Amino acid sequence: MPGMDLRYALRGMRRSPGFTAVAVLSLALGIGANTAIFSLINALMLRTLPVRDPGRLVELLFKAPGQDHFNAFDWPNYQHYRANNHVFSDLIAASDTPFAVHGDGLEPAIVRGGFVSANYFPALGLNPALGRLIGPEDGSPGAPANIAVVSWSFWRNRFNSDGAIIGKQINVGHDLVTIAGVAPRGFVGLEPANPQDIWLPLTAHHPRDAATAQYWLKLAARLRPGVSIAQARAEMNVLWQWTVEQEFRAHDDRTVRAWRIEVQPAAAGLSHLRDEVGKPVLVLMAVAALLLLVACANLAGLLLARATARRREMAVRVSLGAGRLRLLRQQLTESILLAAFGALAGTLLAYWGTDVLVRIMGSGRERVALEAHPDGRVLLFTAAVALFTAVLFGLAPAWQTFQSAPAANLRGSARISETRLGRLFNRSLVVAQVALSVALLSATGVFVSHLSNLEHLNLGFQRDHVLLVDLNAAASGLDRAHLSSTYQEFLARLRAVPGVTAATTCGFYPMAGVGAMRPAAVEGYQAKPGERRFLSENWVAPGYFATFRIPLLLGRDFSFADLGRPRVAIVNQTLVRYFFRSANPLGRHITFDGDSQPYEIVGVVADAKSGDMREPELRFVYFNSFQLGSDFSHFALRTSVSPEAVAGDVRRVVRGLLKTVAVENVKTLSEQVDGAIVPERLSAILSGLFGGLGAGLAALGIYGLLAYTVARRTNEIGIRMAIGATRTDITRMVFRDALGMSCAGLAAGGVIAYWGKRFMASLIPGLPVESMLPVVCAAAVMVVLAMAAAYVPARRATRVDPMEALRCE
C-alpha cells in the first residue's frame, strides 16, 4: 500500500510539472538557506576537536569590564597557574606563530604554527601518525631543542606522505630542526578555522623568549572529574590576584584590578573566530528560519488551492470505497515526497552556499579554513527540517480532504464551494507570508545600513592607493642592527619606484590592532588613585603619517636624525584631550611604568582607527621604530597609480636588496579595512538574499491565492458584469483583496520587525535599530510587490465573458 501511494504521488507530480517545480524550488531555497547557515554553526560551535574527551576542555580568558575577553597570558602566569590550581588535570599553553620554513627539497613558505608546552599533546590525548609527539621529556633541562612535529596534511602535501620523514631536518625561522613526528590526521591545533602545520617545544626551543615575552600564550585546560566550570572560574580568579600583585604592583590601577579570568568550554576549540562571527551567524539562522516559514506558508497555500481543485476527484474516490484515512495518508505522502525533493535540492545548494560563505569569511584579516560542508549532523538537521516542513505545509490540505463532503463536491462542476473558515485560513497564510517578508526585508535594511555606516566611517586615514607589504626575515640570517640599516636603504629604494609617492614601515598597520598597552605617567598630569593610565603603542618610521594621510596637527614628524638622540614620541588627539586639555603638549614627557627613560612629545596627530572600528579612539603613542632599533617588517607604500601596479616592482626591490628575506603577504589597505567588517558584510549579503527570496515567495503566494480566487469566483464575476459592473469595478475588487491582505500582513510584520530589531541589537552591538526607515521601506516594497502580483489575476478577471459564466452556472 505505501508503494502504491508513492507511485501515485510521483505520477501526480509528473502530471503537474509547473506546480512541482515551484514547490520544490521554494522548499529548496528555504531548506538550503537553513542548511548552509547551520553548516557554519556546526563548524564553528558544534563540531568538537578530534581529541580525547573534548567535553572537559576549557579555555582561560581575560575579561575587562565593558570590553571583549581575550586569551593572552605570559610565561610566569602559565607556570603559576599550572603549579597552584586544583581544578585542572592539565593546563596547556600554545602560541600562534607564523614560521618561515624551508629546507632540502622543500619550497620556502610561510607556515602557520606555534610553540607548545611539553604537556600539550599528552593532555589532548593524541597519538602520532608517525614518529613521536612533543612530550614531557621535551620540557626538561637538557632536552633536545631542535625537534618539530608537523601536521598530517603538511606531511601529505609538502612531503608527499614520505614514510621516511622522521629524522629529516628543515629550517624553521633561524633554526635547523629535526622532524620528530607527524600529528594524527584531522588535528590542526586548538583553532580549526586557523589551522597550524608545525609545532615546536615551547620551553626547550625558545627559553629566553618564553620567559620574557608578554601575553603571547593561549591557555587551555582539562577539568578534573567532578569539577564544574563555575568552580574553575572561582579558583582561577583567586590565582589572578597573584598576577595583579606581581605584574601591576608598581601602580594602582583599579581597572586592571577589576579584570577577571573567564573559564569557558572549548570542546569546539578556542573562541576567537566564534566571538567574531558567532552572534551574526546565529542572527542569520533566525532570518533563514523566517525564510523557511515563508516557503512553508507559500506551499501550504498552493497545496490548498490544488486540493480544492481536486475535491471532485477525492469525492469520486470516496464514493468508490476509499477510506478517509487512506486519502489523508495519500496527501501526506505527496507532501513528504515534495519535501524530500526540496531537501535534496536544498542540500546541493547548501554545498555550494557554504563554500561561498567560507570564502566571504576568509576575506577578513585572518586566514580562515573552515571545513563547513554538511556532515552527518547537518544532514540529520536537514532531514528533520524536511519532515517538519512536510507536516507543516501538508497538514492543512490533508485535513481538508479528511473532512470534505463527497456528495456536496460531486454536485455541479462549475462551482467549487469554500467554507468561510477555509477562506479565512487561505488569506491568513498570505498575511503570514507578507508579515514574515516585511520582517526579513526590515532585517536586510538594518544590516545594510549598519554596513554602510561602517564603510563610510571616518577612520582618520585615507584607505585608497596604499599597498601593504609584509616581509619575514626569520630565515634571513640578518641580525637586528643589520636589518635596521638595510631597511633604511630599502625604504629609499621603495620611494624611488615609479608611481610611489611615500613609503614607511610600522609595527602594526591601521585596522590591524595595537602593539601593546602599558600604564604610563604623563608630565604635568596628576593621576587620580585607581585611574586607568594605559596607553596604546605603535612603532613607526619617518613618513608613516604622510603615507597614511593622518594629519599632523602640531609639531613635527619623526626623522632619521632622531637616531642616537633622546627618545621622542608623537601622540594623538584623544591622548592630548585627556591629559592636557587645552594646554600645549609639545616638550612634555611620558614615562612608562618600569621604564627609566622618558619620551619627549614632539608632535600631535589626528585620531586614527587602529583595530576595531566600532570602538572609540584609544589614547595612542607612536615611537620612532629606527630610534628604538625595532626590526618590524610591515611596509606601506602610497601610490599615485593603482597599488597592484607597483607590486611587481616591490618584489624586484626585495629580491635585489633583501635576497634572504621572504615576501609573506601583499595586499591593499582597502582590503585590510574591508577585512575588518567581514561579519557585517556577511550579514548584509545573506539578509539581503533571504529578504529578496522571502518577498518573492510572498508575492508568489499573493498571486496564487488571487488567481485561485478569480478562478473560483468566475461565475460570480460574470453575474456582476451582467448586472452592470465595469471592468474597473472588477479590477478594483481584485486589487482591494490584495491590498487588504497586504495591509494586515504589514501590521503584523511591523510588530515582528520591531521585536526582531531589538533581538538583533541585543546580540550585535551598534546596529541602527532606532530608525523606522527599514520597516517603512520594507512595507513599501511589499505593497508594490502585492500590487504587481495582483495585476495578472485582475486582468484575467476583467476578461471573463458574462454569457459563458452564466451558461456554466
C-alpha positions, 0 to 999 in steps of 0.5 A, spaced: 500 500 500 505 505 501 508 503 494 502 504 491 501 511 494 508 513 492 507 511 485 501 515 485 504 521 488 510 521 483 505 520 477 501 526 480 507 530 480 509 528 473 502 530 471 503 537 474 510 539 472 509 547 473 506 546 480 512 541 482 517 545 480 515 551 484 514 547 490 520 544 490 524 550 488 521 554 494 522 548 499 529 548 496 531 555 497 528 555 504 531 548 506 538 550 503 538 557 506 537 553 513 542 548 511 548 552 509 547 557 515 547 551 520 553 548 516 557 554 519 554 553 526 556 546 526 563 548 524 564 553 528 560 551 535 558 544 534 563 540 531 568 538 537 576 537 536 578 530 534 581 529 541 580 525 547 574 527 551 573 534 548 567 535 553 572 537 559 576 542 555 576 549 557 579 555 555 582 561 560 580 568 558 581 575 560 575 579 561 575 587 562 569 590 564 565 593 558 570 590 553 571 583 549 575 577 553 581 575 550 586 569 551 593 572 552 597 570 558 605 570 559 610 565 561 610 566 569 602 566 569 602 559 565 607 556 570 603 559 576 597 557 574 599 550 572 603 549 579 597 552 584 590 550 581 586 544 583 581 544 578 585 542 572 588 535 570 592 539 565 593 546 563 596 547 556 599 553 553 600 554 545 602 560 541 600 562 534 606 563 530 607 564 523 614 560 521 618 561 515 620 554 513 624 551 508 629 546 507 632 540 502 627 539 497 622 543 500 619 550 497 620 556 502 613 558 505 610 561 510 607 556 515 602 557 520 604 554 527 606 555 534 610 553 540 607 548 545 608 546 552 611 539 553 604 537 556 600 539 550 599 533 546 599 528 552 593 532 555 589 532 548 590 525 548 593 524 541 597 519 538 602 520 532 601 518 525 608 517 525 614 518 529 613 521 536 609 527 539 612 533 543 612 530 550 614 531 557 621 529 556 621 535 551 620 540 557 626 538 561 633 541 562 637 538 557 632 536 552 633 536 545 631 543 542 631 542 535 625 537 534 618 539 530 612 535 529 608 537 523 601 536 521 598 530 517 596 534 511 603 538 511 606 531 511 601 529 505 602 535 501 609 538 502 612 531 503 608 527 499 606 522 505 614 520 505 614 514 510 621 516 511 620 523 514 622 522 521 629 524 522 629 529 516 631 536 518 628 543 515 629 550 517 624 553 521 625 561 522 633 561 524 633 554 526 635 547 523 630 542 526 629 535 526 622 532 524 620 528 530 613 526 528 607 527 524 600 529 528 594 524 527 590 526 521 584 531 522 588 535 528 590 542 526 591 545 533 586 548 538 583 553 532 580 549 526 578 555 522 586 557 523 589 551 522 597 550 524 602 545 520 608 545 525 609 545 532 615 546 536 617 545 544 615 551 547 620 551 553 626 547 550 626 551 543 625 558 545 627 559 553 629 566 553 623 568 549 618 564 553 620 567 559 620 574 557 615 575 552 608 578 554 601 575 553 603 571 547 600 564 550 593 561 549 591 557 555 587 551 555 585 546 560 582 539 562 577 539 568 578 534 573 572 529 574 567 532 578 569 539 577 564 544 574 566 550 570 563 555 575 568 552 580 574 553 575 572 560 574 572 561 582 579 558 583 582 561 577 580 568 579 583 567 586 590 565 582 589 572 578 590 576 584 597 573 584 598 576 577 595 583 579 600 583 585 606 581 581 605 584 574 601 591 576 604 592 583 608 598 581 601 602 580 594 602 582 590 601 577 583 599 579 581 597 572 586 592 571 584 590 578 577 589 576 579 584 570 577 577 571 579 570 568 573 567 564 573 559 564 569 557 558 568 550 554 572 549 548 570 542 546 569 546 539 576 549 540 578 556 542 573 562 541 576 567 537 573 566 530 566 564 534 566 571 538 567 574 531 562 571 527 558 567 532 552 572 534 551 574 526 551 567 524 546 565 529 542 572 527 542 569 520 539 562 522 533 566 525 532 570 518 533 563 514 528 560 519 523 566 517 525 564 510 523 557 511 516 559 514 515 563 508 516 557 503 512 553 508 506 558 508 507 559 500 506 551 499 501 550 504 497 555 500 498 552 493 497 545 496 490 548 498 488 551 492 490 544 488 486 540 493 480 544 492 481 543 485 481 536 486 475 535 491 471 532 485 476 527 484 477 525 492 469 525 492 469 520 486 474 516 490 470 516 496 464 514 493 468 508 490 470 505 497 476 509 499 477 510 506 478 517 509 484 515 512 487 512 506 486 519 502 489 523 508 495 518 508 495 519 500 496 527 501 501 526 506 505 522 502 505 527 496 507 532 501 513 528 504 515 526 497 515 534 495 519 535 501 524 530 500 525 533 493 526 540 496 531 537 501 535 534 496 535 540 492 536 544 498 542 540 500 546 541 493 545 548 494 547 548 501 554 545 498 555 550 494 552 556 499 557 554 504 563 554 500 561 561 498 560 563 505 567 560 507 570 564 502 566 571 504 569 569 511 576 568 509 576 575 506 577 578 513 584 579 516 585 572 518 586 566 514 580 562 515 579 554 513 573 552 515 571 545 513 563 547 513 560 542 508 554 538 511 556 532 515 552 527 518 549 532 523 547 537 518 544 532 514 540 529 520 538 537 521 536 537 514 532 531 514 528 533 520 527 540 517 524 536 511 519 532 515 517 538 519 516 542 513 512 536 510 507 536 516 507 543 516 505 545 509 501 538 508 497 538 514 492 543 512 490 540 505 490 533 508 485 535 513 481 538 508 480 532 504 479 528 511 473 532 512 470 534 505 463 532 503 463 527 497 456 528 495 456 536 496 463 536 491 460 531 486 454 536 485 455 541 479 462 542 476 462 549 475 462 551 482 467 549 487 464 551 494 469 554 500 467 554 507 468 561 510 473 558 515 477 555 509 477 562 506 479 565 512 485 560 513 487 561 505 488 569 506 491 568 513 497 564 510 498 570 505 498 575 511 503 570 514 507 570 508 507 578 507 508 579 515 514 574 515 517 578 508 516 585 511 520 582 517 526 579 513 526 585 508 526 590 515 532 585 517 536 586 510 535 594 511 538 594 518 544 590 516 545 594 510 545 600 513 549 598 519 554 596 513 554 602 510 555 606 516 561 602 517 564 603 510 563 610 510 566 611 517 571 616 518 577 612 520 582 618 520 586 615 514 585 615 507 584 607 505 585 608 497 592 607 493 596 604 499 599 597 498 601 593 504 607 589 504 609 584 509 616 581 509 619 575 514 626 575 515 626 569 520 630 565 515 634 571 513 640 570 517 640 578 518 641 580 525 637 586 528 642 592 527 643 589 520 636 589 518 635 596 521 640 599 516 638 595 510 631 597 511 633 604 511 636 603 504 630 599 502 625 604 504 629 609 499 629 604 494 621 603 495 620 611 494 624 611 488 619 606 484 615 609 479 608 611 481 610 611 489 609 617 492 611 615 500 613 609 503 614 607 511 614 601 515 610 600 522 609 595 527 602 594 526 598 597 520 591 601 521 585 596 522 590 591 524 590 592 532 595 595 537 602 593 539 601 593 546 598 597 552 602 599 558 600 604 564 604 610 563 605 617 567 604 623 563 608 630 565 604 635 568 598 630 569 596 628 576 593 621 576 587 620 580 588 613 585 585 607 581 585 611 574 586 607 568 593 610 565 594 605 559 596 607 553 596 604 546 603 603 542 605 603 535 612 603 532 613 607 526 618 610 521 619 617 518 613 618 513 608 613 516 603 619 517 604 622 510 603 615 507 597 614 511 594 621 510 593 622 518 594 629 519 599 632 523 596 637 527 602 640 531 609 639 531 613 635 527 614 628 524 619 623 526 626 623 522 632 619 521 636 624 525 632 622 531 637 616 531 642 616 537 638 622 540 633 622 546 627 618 545 621 622 542 614 620 541 608 623 537 601 622 540 594 623 538 588 627 539 584 623 544 591 622 548 592 630 548 584 631 550 585 627 556 591 629 559 592 636 557 586 639 555 587 645 552 594 646 554 600 645 549 603 638 549 609 639 545 616 638 550 612 634 555 614 627 557 611 620 558 614 615 562 612 608 562 611 604 568 618 600 569 621 604 564 627 609 566 627 613 560 622 618 558 619 620 551 619 627 549 612 629 545 614 632 539 608 632 535 600 631 535 596 627 530 589 626 528 585 620 531 586 614 527 582 607 527 587 602 529 583 595 530 576 595 531 572 600 528 566 600 532 570 602 538 572 609 540 579 612 539 584 609 544 589 614 547 595 612 542 603 613 542 607 612 536 615 611 537 620 612 532 621 604 530 629 606 527 630 610 534 628 604 538 632 599 533 625 595 532 626 590 526 618 590 524 617 588 517 610 591 515 611 596 509 606 601 506 607 604 500 602 610 497 601 610 490 599 615 485 597 609 480 593 603 482 597 599 488 597 592 484 601 596 479 607 597 483 607 590 486 611 587 481 616 592 482 616 591 490 618 584 489 624 586 484 626 591 490 626 585 495 629 580 491 635 585 489 636 588 496 633 583 501 635 576 497 634 572 504 628 575 506 621 572 504 615 576 501 609 573 506 603 577 504 601 583 499 595 586 499 591 593 499 589 597 505 582 597 502 582 590 503 585 590 510 579 595 512 574 591 508 577 585 512 575 588 518 567 588 517 567 581 514 561 579 519 557 585 517 558 584 510 556 577 511 550 579 514 548 584 509 549 579 503 545 573 506 539 578 509 539 581 503 538 574 499 533 571 504 529 578 504 529 578 496 527 570 496 522 571 502 518 577 498 518 573 492 515 567 495 510 572 498 508 575 492 508 568 489 503 566 494 499 573 493 498 571 486 496 564 487 491 565 492 488 571 487 488 567 481 485 561 485 480 566 487 478 569 480 478 562 478 473 560 483 469 566 483 468 566 475 461 565 475 460 570 480 464 575 476 460 574 470 453 575 474 456 582 476 458 584 469 451 582 467 448 586 472 452 592 470 459 592 473 465 595 469 471 592 468 474 597 473 469 595 478 472 588 477 479 590 477 478 594 483 475 588 487 481 584 485 486 589 487 482 591 494 483 583 496 490 584 495 491 590 498 487 588 504 491 582 505 497 586 504 495 591 509 494 586 515 500 582 513 504 589 514 501 590 521 503 584 523 510 584 520 511 591 523 510 588 530 515 582 528 520 587 525 520 591 531 521 585 536 526 582 531 530 589 531 531 589 538 533 581 538 538 583 533 541 589 537 541 585 543 546 580 540 550 585 535 552 591 538 551 598 534 546 596 529 541 602 527 535 599 530 532 606 532 530 608 525 523 606 522 526 607 515 527 599 514 520 597 516 517 603 512 521 601 506 520 594 507 512 595 507 513 599 501 516 594 497 511 589 499 505 593 497 508 594 490 510 587 490 502 585 492 500 590 487 504 587 481 502 580 483 495 582 483 495 585 476 495 578 472 489 575 476 485 582 475 486 582 468 484 575 467 478 577 471 476 583 467 476 578 461 471 573 463 465 573 458 458 574 462 454 569 457 459 563 458 459 564 466 452 564 466 451 558 461 456 554 466 452 556 472 
